[in-house]
């Protein structure tokens, strides 16, 4: 778990929150949902990093997405 991984996850979370708020304020349901998805993904990454686990694809294998 590097500081860069933490910073990347936090930046993704903040981007998601901004997108979610934009969607809510402009009545854009797609932006709201996309923002929520970014937030959930970032929170999952932070949780994974906090437990010292590797993210999918970190070991050189392709990540299944």
C-alpha positions as CSV (number, residue, x, y, z in Angstrom):
1,X,0.0,0.0,0.0
2,X,1.7,3.1,-1.2
3,X,0.8,6.7,-0.6
4,X,0.1,7.0,-4.3
5,X,-2.5,4.2,-4.2
6,X,-4.2,6.0,-1.3
7,X,-4.1,9.3,-3.1
8,X,-5.5,7.8,-6.3
9,X,-8.4,6.2,-4.4
10,X,-9.2,9.5,-2.5
11,X,-9.0,11.5,-5.7
12,X,-11.4,9.0,-7.4
13,X,-13.8,9.3,-4.4
14,X,-13.7,13.1,-4.5
15,X,-14.3,13.1,-8.3
16,X,-17.3,10.8,-7.8
17,X,-18.8,13.0,-5.1
18,X,-18.4,16.1,-7.3
19,X,-20.0,14.3,-10.2
20,X,-22.8,13.0,-8.0
21,X,-23.5,16.5,-6.7
22,X,-23.5,17.9,-10.2
23,X,-26.0,15.4,-11.3
24,X,-28.3,16.1,-8.3
25,X,-28.1,19.9,-8.8
26,X,-28.8,19.7,-12.5
27,X,-31.3,16.9,-12.5
28,X,-28.9,14.6,-14.4
29,X,-29.7,11.1,-13.3
30,X,-26.8,9.6,-15.3
31,X,-24.2,11.8,-13.7
32,X,-25.6,11.1,-10.3
33,X,-25.4,7.3,-10.8
34,X,-21.9,7.6,-12.4
35,X,-20.8,9.6,-9.4
36,X,-22.1,7.1,-7.0
37,X,-20.3,4.4,-8.9
38,X,-17.0,6.3,-8.6
39,X,-17.5,6.7,-4.9
40,X,-18.3,3.0,-4.3
41,X,-15.3,1.9,-6.4
42,X,-13.0,4.2,-4.5
43,X,-14.3,3.1,-1.1
44,X,-13.8,-0.5,-2.1
45,X,-10.2,0.2,-3.2
46,X,-9.5,2.1,0.0
47,X,-10.9,-0.9,2.0
48,X,-8.7,-3.3,0.0
49,X,-5.6,-1.2,0.5
50,X,-6.3,-0.8,4.2
51,X,-6.3,-4.6,4.7
52,X,-3.0,-5.0,2.8
53,X,-4.6,-6.9,0.0
54,X,-3.5,-6.5,-3.6
55,X,-5.8,-5.0,-6.2
56,X,-6.8,-7.2,-9.2
57,X,-4.1,-7.0,-11.8
58,X,-1.3,-5.8,-9.4
59,X,0.6,-9.0,-9.7
60,X,1.1,-8.6,-13.4
61,X,-2.0,-10.6,-14.5
62,X,-4.8,-9.0,-16.4
63,X,-7.7,-7.8,-14.2
64,X,-11.1,-9.2,-15.1
65,X,-13.4,-6.3,-15.4
